[in-house]
Amino acid sequence: MAATFAYLKDVRPYKNAWRVQVKILHSWKQYTSNTRETIELVISDEHVRITLIYAKFTFTYTQVLI
């Protein structure tokens, strides 16, 4: 059975459980005095030119992701 994914352009705030498939277009680590270490990402789905999302994860969450 194939998984069904929503496009990023269809994601709305009224629902908090979306299944999306994205690719990371750009990622970098940033160090600041306020937030300490963060990982920042620019992600998109297969419709790259339509929707880009910028995401930022603080260091506490990066331990979970890695």
Backbone torsions as a table, in degrees:
resi	resn	phi	psi	omega
1	MET	NA	126.5	-178.3
2	ALA	-81.0	140.3	177.2
3	ALA	-76.1	144.5	177.5
4	THR	-105.2	135.4	-178.0
5	PHE	-120.4	145.5	174.9
6	ALA	-88.3	150.2	173.0
7	TYR	-80.3	151.2	-179.1
8	LEU	-60.9	-32.4	179.7
9	LYS	-67.7	-18.1	-179.8
10	ASP	-94.3	-8.0	-179.0
11	VAL	-70.0	129.9	-178.5
12	ARG	-127.8	156.0	-175.9
13	PRO	-74.0	-12.2	-177.3
14	TYR	-73.9	-12.4	-179.6
15	LYS	-124.5	139.4	-176.3
16	ASN	-113.2	12.2	178.9
17	ALA	-132.8	86.7	179.4
18	TRP	-107.2	145.9	173.4
19	ARG	-110.3	111.2	-179.2
20	VAL	-126.3	151.2	175.4
21	GLN	-116.7	119.7	-175.5
22	VAL	-126.5	164.4	169.6
23	LYS	-123.4	147.6	-179.2
24	ILE	-87.3	117.0	179.6
25	LEU	-85.0	-34.5	-179.6
26	HIS	-155.2	140.5	176.6
27	SER	-142.2	149.4	177.7
28	TRP	-158.7	157.5	174.3
29	LYS	-100.0	143.8	177.8
30	GLN	-133.1	140.7	-179.9
31	TYR	-119.8	120.4	176.6
32	THR	-133.8	162.4	179.7
33	SER	-71.0	-28.3	-178.7
34	ASN	-77.9	-50.2	-172.7
35	THR	-105.2	-1.4	-175.3
36	ARG	60.4	-126.9	-176.6
37	GLU	-93.0	133.0	175.3
38	THR	-132.6	154.6	169.3
39	ILE	-110.6	127.8	-178.0
40	GLU	-118.3	139.4	-173.4
41	LEU	-133.0	147.9	165.1
42	VAL	-114.6	119.5	-176.2
43	ILE	-120.9	159.0	177.2
44	SER	-153.5	162.0	173.1
45	ASP	-97.1	-160.6	-175.9
46	GLU	-70.4	-15.1	175.1
47	HIS	-96.5	70.0	-170.3
48	VAL	-56.8	-40.2	-174.8
49	ARG	-77.0	-12.5	-177.1
50	ILE	-89.7	-50.5	-172.2
51	THR	-132.8	124.4	171.1
52	LEU	-122.1	140.4	178.5
53	ILE	-125.7	136.2	175.0
54	TYR	-99.1	127.6	-179.7
55	ALA	-126.6	144.4	-178.7
56	LYS	-132.8	127.9	-179.6
57	PHE	-119.6	130.5	177.2
58	THR	-77.6	167.9	-173.9
59	PHE	-58.9	-34.6	-179.0
60	THR	-62.4	-34.0	179.2
61	TYR	-82.2	-26.0	-179.2
62	THR	-67.4	-27.0	176.1
63	GLN	-65.5	-33.5	179.2
64	VAL	-74.1	-39.6	-175.2
65	LEU	-73.8	-31.0	-174.2
66	ILE	-85.3	NA	NA
